[in-house]
């Protein structure tokens, strides 16, 4: 009986947490997300669109997710918004069938190129980072240029970027939102933020475009210090949909290059579970 009562008492807090996390969602359908994107565009703010989900259970789920992305890409030329899309490779089968995933990604990249859209490979759990980089290299070898998200809270990210530097990759740097074993993760917040800034600087030095994704005002100011003198076309700031309006409007009024991450869909449980902490991380940030 005591355990039941504790669950009952905890329920309102769980409901509040879920409701708070849902503010980061841009809707359940592509038309809903695109309406939000148009409202942002009217205020001079860019967007990145993403279909919710990760870890497809099998080929049918991977194919369905790819179909949802094809539909989204086909809508972009008529939508009047930024043609910028982020995708978790595990949603199209990376964990279970890398060849299937590579084939679906190649099709999506070709479709994105046809409509003039950028497509980003979003962050994944730590054990999928290596397979995700293999997927990225396969895409580059085939003549495509997807963007890539690096996580500051993973020890391997600095070395990964050194290996990627000759390709001048387009990058987005995030703090990270996945749990990882102690030997794989940067636990100290100060060290993590230092790694974030180092990844930003190394990405810019490599010659690609770089986005900095965080809601932390202090870290944003440190980012601005690092990009001083660099043309805005080379860098931008990213926030999640539902980030504090005061922060978003302050950055907009300062004329800073700003993009909002707009995830949408009905498969929200995993996404919401990872975004109940104090600094939700946009991936592409998803």
C-alpha positions as CSV (number, residue, x, y, z in Angstrom):
1,X,0.0,0.0,0.0
2,X,2.9,2.4,0.8
3,X,4.5,1.8,-2.6
4,X,1.2,2.4,-4.3
5,X,0.7,5.7,-2.4
6,X,4.2,6.8,-3.3
7,X,3.5,6.2,-7.0
8,X,0.3,8.2,-6.7
9,X,2.1,11.1,-5.1
10,X,4.8,11.0,-7.8
11,X,2.3,11.0,-10.7
12,X,1.6,14.7,-10.7
13,X,5.3,15.5,-10.8
14,X,5.8,13.1,-13.7
15,X,2.9,14.6,-15.5
16,X,4.3,18.1,-15.0
17,X,7.7,17.0,-16.2
18,X,6.2,15.5,-19.3
19,X,4.1,18.5,-20.0
20,X,7.2,20.8,-19.6
21,X,9.2,18.6,-22.0
22,X,6.5,18.6,-24.6
23,X,7.1,22.3,-25.1
24,X,10.1,21.3,-27.1
25,X,8.0,19.5,-29.7
26,X,6.8,21.4,-32.8
27,X,3.7,19.3,-33.4
28,X,2.8,15.7,-34.4
29,X,2.8,16.3,-38.2
30,X,4.9,17.9,-40.8
31,X,2.3,20.6,-41.6
32,X,2.2,21.6,-37.9
33,X,6.0,21.9,-37.7
34,X,6.1,23.8,-41.0
35,X,3.6,26.3,-39.7
36,X,5.8,27.0,-36.7
37,X,8.8,27.3,-39.0
38,X,7.1,29.9,-41.1
39,X,6.3,31.9,-37.9
40,X,10.0,31.8,-37.0
41,X,11.0,32.8,-40.6
42,X,8.8,35.9,-40.4
43,X,10.9,37.0,-37.4
44,X,14.2,36.3,-39.2
45,X,14.9,33.0,-37.4
46,X,16.0,29.8,-39.2
47,X,14.9,26.3,-38.4
48,X,16.0,22.7,-38.5
49,X,13.2,20.1,-38.9
50,X,13.4,16.6,-37.6
51,X,11.1,13.5,-37.4
52,X,11.0,12.1,-33.9
53,X,12.3,8.7,-33.2
54,X,15.3,6.5,-32.9
55,X,16.3,2.8,-32.9
56,X,14.0,1.3,-35.6
57,X,12.9,-2.2,-34.5
58,X,13.3,-3.6,-37.9
59,X,13.3,-2.9,-41.7
60,X,9.6,-2.0,-41.8
61,X,10.1,0.8,-39.2
62,X,13.2,2.0,-40.9
63,X,11.4,2.2,-44.3
64,X,8.5,4.0,-42.7
65,X,10.8,6.6,-41.1
66,X,12.6,7.1,-44.5
67,X,9.2,7.6,-46.1
68,X,8.3,10.3,-43.5
69,X,11.6,12.1,-44.3
70,X,10.9,11.8,-48.0
71,X,7.5,13.4,-47.4
72,X,9.1,16.2,-45.4
73,X,11.7,16.9,-48.0
74,X,9.1,17.0,-50.8
75,X,7.2,19.7,-48.8
76,X,10.1,22.0,-48.4
77,X,10.2,23.7,-51.8
78,X,6.6,25.0,-51.3
79,X,6.9,25.7,-47.6
80,X,8.8,29.0,-47.6
81,X,11.2,28.0,-44.7
82,X,14.8,27.0,-44.3
83,X,15.5,23.7,-46.1
84,X,17.4,22.2,-43.2
85,X,16.7,18.7,-41.9
86,X,18.2,16.5,-39.1
87,X,18.0,12.7,-38.9
88,X,19.0,10.1,-36.4
89,X,20.6,7.3,-38.4
90,X,19.3,4.7,-35.9
91,X,15.7,5.7,-37.0
92,X,16.5,4.3,-40.4
93,X,18.1,1.1,-39.2
94,X,21.7,1.9,-38.2
95,X,21.8,-0.3,-35.1
96,X,20.3,-3.4,-36.8
97,X,21.3,-3.2,-40.5
98,X,24.0,-0.7,-41.5
99,X,23.6,-1.5,-45.2
100,X,19.9,-0.9,-45.2
101,X,20.6,2.4,-43.3
102,X,23.2,3.4,-45.8
103,X,20.9,2.8,-48.7
104,X,18.0,4.7,-47.2
105,X,20.4,7.6,-46.3
106,X,21.8,7.7,-49.8
107,X,18.3,8.1,-51.2
108,X,17.4,10.8,-48.7
109,X,20.6,12.7,-49.4
110,X,19.9,12.6,-53.1
111,X,16.4,13.9,-52.5
112,X,17.7,16.6,-50.2
113,X,20.2,17.7,-52.9
114,X,17.4,17.8,-55.4
115,X,15.3,20.2,-53.3
116,X,18.3,22.3,-52.1
117,X,18.2,21.0,-48.5
118,X,20.9,20.4,-46.0
119,X,20.6,17.0,-44.2
120,X,22.4,16.5,-40.8
121,X,23.3,13.2,-39.1
122,X,22.0,13.9,-35.6
123,X,23.7,12.7,-32.3
124,X,23.2,9.1,-31.2
125,X,23.9,7.0,-28.1
126,X,27.7,6.6,-27.5
127,X,27.8,3.0,-28.9
128,X,26.5,4.2,-32.2
129,X,29.0,7.0,-32.7
130,X,31.5,4.8,-34.5
131,X,28.9,3.2,-36.8
132,X,27.5,6.7,-37.4
133,X,30.9,8.0,-38.5
134,X,31.3,5.0,-40.8
135,X,28.0,5.9,-42.3
136,X,29.1,9.5,-42.7
137,X,32.3,8.4,-44.5
138,X,30.3,6.2,-46.9
139,X,28.1,9.1,-47.8
140,X,31.1,11.4,-48.4
141,X,32.7,8.8,-50.6
142,X,29.6,8.7,-52.6
143,X,29.8,12.4,-53.3
144,X,27.3,13.6,-50.6
145,X,27.9,16.1,-47.9
146,X,25.8,15.5,-44.9
147,X,26.3,17.6,-41.8
148,X,27.4,15.9,-38.6
149,X,26.7,16.4,-34.9
150,X,29.5,16.0,-32.3
151,X,28.9,15.6,-28.5
152,X,31.2,17.5,-26.1
153,X,30.5,15.0,-23.3
154,X,32.1,12.1,-25.2
155,X,35.8,11.6,-24.7
156,X,36.3,10.5,-28.2
157,X,34.9,13.6,-30.0
158,X,38.1,15.5,-30.1
159,X,39.9,12.6,-31.8
160,X,37.0,12.1,-34.1
161,X,37.2,15.7,-35.3
162,X,41.0,15.5,-35.8
163,X,40.4,12.5,-38.2
164,X,37.5,14.4,-39.9
165,X,39.4,17.7,-40.3
166,X,40.8,17.0,-43.8
167,X,37.2,16.7,-45.1
168,X,36.3,20.2,-43.8
169,X,33.0,18.8,-42.3
170,X,30.0,20.9,-41.5
171,X,29.4,20.4,-37.8
172,X,27.0,21.1,-35.0
173,X,28.5,20.9,-31.5
174,X,26.2,19.9,-28.6
175,X,26.8,19.2,-24.9
176,X,25.2,15.7,-25.3
177,X,22.1,14.1,-23.9
178,X,22.9,10.3,-23.7
179,X,24.3,8.4,-20.7
180,X,27.7,6.8,-21.4
181,X,30.1,4.7,-19.3
182,X,32.6,6.6,-17.2
183,X,35.5,5.8,-19.5
184,X,33.6,7.2,-22.5
185,X,32.1,10.4,-21.0
186,X,33.3,13.8,-19.8
187,X,31.5,14.1,-16.4
188,X,32.9,17.4,-15.0
189,X,30.7,20.3,-16.3
190,X,33.6,22.7,-16.7
191,X,35.6,20.1,-18.6
192,X,32.6,19.4,-20.8
193,X,32.1,23.1,-21.6
194,X,35.8,23.5,-22.4
195,X,35.5,20.5,-24.7
196,X,32.5,22.2,-26.3
197,X,34.5,25.3,-27.1
198,X,37.5,23.3,-28.3
199,X,35.3,21.4,-30.7
200,X,33.8,24.6,-32.0
201,X,37.2,26.1,-32.6
202,X,38.6,23.0,-34.2
203,X,35.6,22.7,-36.5
204,X,36.0,26.3,-37.7
205,X,39.7,25.7,-38.2
206,X,38.9,22.7,-40.4
207,X,37.0,25.0,-42.7
208,X,33.4,23.9,-42.5
209,X,30.3,25.5,-41.1
210,X,29.8,25.1,-37.4
211,X,26.7,25.4,-35.2
212,X,26.8,25.8,-31.4
213,X,23.8,24.2,-29.7
214,X,23.1,25.2,-26.1
215,X,20.6,27.1,-24.0
216,X,23.2,28.2,-21.4
217,X,23.6,32.0,-21.7
218,X,27.0,31.9,-20.1
219,X,28.3,29.3,-22.6
220,X,26.7,31.2,-25.5
221,X,28.7,34.3,-24.5
222,X,31.9,32.2,-24.5
223,X,30.9,30.9,-27.9
224,X,30.5,34.5,-29.2
225,X,34.0,35.2,-27.9
226,X,35.4,32.3,-29.9
227,X,33.7,33.3,-33.2
228,X,34.5,37.0,-33.0
229,X,35.6,38.2,-36.4
230,X,34.4,35.1,-38.2
231,X,31.6,35.7,-40.9
232,X,28.2,34.6,-39.7
233,X,27.9,32.3,-42.7
234,X,30.5,30.1,-41.1
235,X,28.7,29.7,-37.7
236,X,25.4,29.9,-36.0
237,X,23.6,29.4,-32.7
238,X,21.0,26.7,-32.2
239,X,18.2,26.5,-29.7
240,X,15.4,23.9,-29.2
241,X,11.8,24.9,-29.9
242,X,10.5,25.8,-26.5
243,X,13.7,27.4,-25.2
244,X,13.2,30.4,-23.1
245,X,11.6,33.1,-25.2
246,X,13.6,35.8,-23.5
247,X,16.8,34.1,-24.5
248,X,15.7,33.6,-28.1
249,X,14.5,37.1,-28.5
250,X,17.6,38.6,-27.0
251,X,19.8,36.7,-29.5
252,X,17.5,37.7,-32.3
253,X,17.6,41.4,-31.4
254,X,21.4,41.3,-31.3
255,X,21.3,40.2,-35.0
256,X,23.1,36.9,-34.3
257,X,22.6,33.9,-36.7
258,X,20.0,31.8,-35.0
259,X,18.3,28.5,-35.8
260,X,15.6,26.7,-33.9
261,X,15.4,22.9,-33.8
262,X,11.8,21.8,-34.6
263,X,11.2,18.1,-33.9
264,X,7.8,16.7,-34.7
265,X,6.0,13.3,-34.6
266,X,4.1,11.0,-32.4
267,X,7.0,8.8,-31.1
268,X,8.0,11.2,-28.4
269,X,8.8,9.0,-25.3
270,X,12.5,8.6,-25.8
271,X,12.9,12.1,-26.9
272,X,11.1,13.5,-23.9
273,X,12.9,11.3,-21.4
274,X,16.2,12.8,-22.6
275,X,15.0,16.4,-22.3
276,X,14.0,16.7,-18.7
277,X,17.3,18.1,-17.5
278,X,18.3,21.7,-17.0
279,X,19.9,22.2,-20.4
280,X,18.1,20.3,-23.2
281,X,20.4,19.8,-26.1
282,X,19.4,20.5,-29.7
283,X,21.1,18.3,-32.2
284,X,21.0,19.0,-34.9
285,X,20.4,18.7,-32.4
286,X,17.8,16.0,-31.3
